[in-house]
Amino acid sequence: MKSLKVLSVVFFLVATVSAQYNYHQPQDDAEGYQYNQPTQPPTLPPKGYLPPTTTHAPYVPPTKNPYVSETEISPEGRPAADDTDHAPGMPYDFTYAVKDDYGNDFAHKADSDGEVVKGEYRTLLPDGRMQIVK
C-alpha cells in the first residue's frame, strides 16, 4: 500500500514538472498571426449563374431486361415442388444471454427437432420493459 502512495506522488511530481515545460505563453495580439489585408473586396458570382455543363454522354437505359429468369437459363425449366428431395434438418438447441453493467440485457433461445423450430428472444426496451418474442 505504501509503494502505491509513493508511486502516485512520483507520478504527480513528474506530471507537474512536465506540464511546466510544455506550457506556452499566449502571444500578444500585436505579435499574433500576421497576414496582409486584402487589397480589394471579394467578388460575387454574376447574377445569371448557370450550373456547370456535363462532359459525358447522357444515360441511356438498356433496351432488354437485364434480369434473366431461372427458366431462361435452364433448358429443362424449373423443377416442380414435389420433384425436389427433402432432407430432414439436423436437431439442435442453443441459448445465449448478455447482461452487463452498461444496461445491455438480451437473450436468445432456440430448439429444433429437425422439422420444427421453437424458441424465443428477449430484449430490454429503453423504457425498462422486457420484450419477449416467442
N, C-alpha and C positions, 0 to 999 in steps of 0.2 A: 504494500500500500504506500509505503514511504517512497519507493522508487517511482511510483506513478506520480506522486506530488512533485518530486524533483524533476521528472521528465516534463511535466506540464509547465513548471516555472521556467525551465530552459527553453521550451518551445515558445513561451510568451516573450521571453527576452530576445530570442532570435527574430521573431516576427516584428517586435518593436523596432529593433535596430535596422532591419531590412526595410521597414516602412519609411524610416527617416531618410535613407539613402535613395529611395525610389520616388520621393516627393519632389515635384517640380513646382517652382513658384509661378503663379499666374503672371502673364505678361500684361504690361500697361496697354491701354488702347492705342497709344501713340506707337508702340513697338509691336503691335499685333500684326495681323495679316496685311501685307502691303500689296495693293493692286492698283492699276491705273483706272481712273474714272473713264467711263465711256465717252467717246468724242461726239457721238450722235445718238439720238433716241432710237429705240428698237423699231424696226419696220413691221407693219402688219400685212397679212396677205391681201391681195386685191379683192374687191367686193364680189366679183363673179367667180369665185373659186370653184374649180371643177375637180372631180376625183381623178386619180391617175388612170391612164389608159392601160389596158391589158395588152401583153405582147404575145400571148398564146392563143391557139385556136379555141373557139367556143366548144363546150361539151356537147357531144352528140350521143344520145342514148343508143344502146345496142338494138339491132332490129330483131334478133332472135332471143328467146327467153334463155338466160344463162344457166338457169336451174334445170337439171335433167332428172326426170323421174326414174325410179328403180326399174320400171318395166322397160324403159328405153335402153337401159344398159344391159339387162339380162335378156337373151333371146327367148328363153322359156317362160319368162314372166315371173311374177311374184307368187310364191307357193301359198296355197290355201292354209287357213289357220289349223285345220285338222291334219294336215300333212306334216306339220312340224313335230319334231321329237321333243318331249318334255322330260327334262332331267329333274329329279327331285332335288330340292335345296338341302343344304347342309344344316343340321340343327346347331344353334349357337345361343349363347346368352352373354351379355356384358353389362357392366354397370360402371359409371364413373360419377364422381361428385367433386365439386370445388366449393370450399367455404373458407375465405381468408379474411385477414384483418382490414382489407381495403373495401369490404362491403360486397364482394362477389359471392353469390350463393346460387349455384345451379347444379343440376344433376340430370343424368340420362340413364335409363334402364331399358333393355330390350331382351326378349326371349323369343326363340323361334324353334318350332319342331320340324322345320324343313318345308312346311306348307304355309303356316300362319305365323305372323309376327305380332307379338303383343308387347306392350311396354308403355312407358310414359317419360316425359321430361318435365322438369320443373325449373322455374327461374324466379328470382326475386325482382319484383317490379319496383320502379323508382318511388312509388308511394308507400312501399313497405309490405304490400300484399304478395303472397306466393302464388304464382300462376302454375297450375298443374294441367298438363295436356296428356290424356290417355288415348 
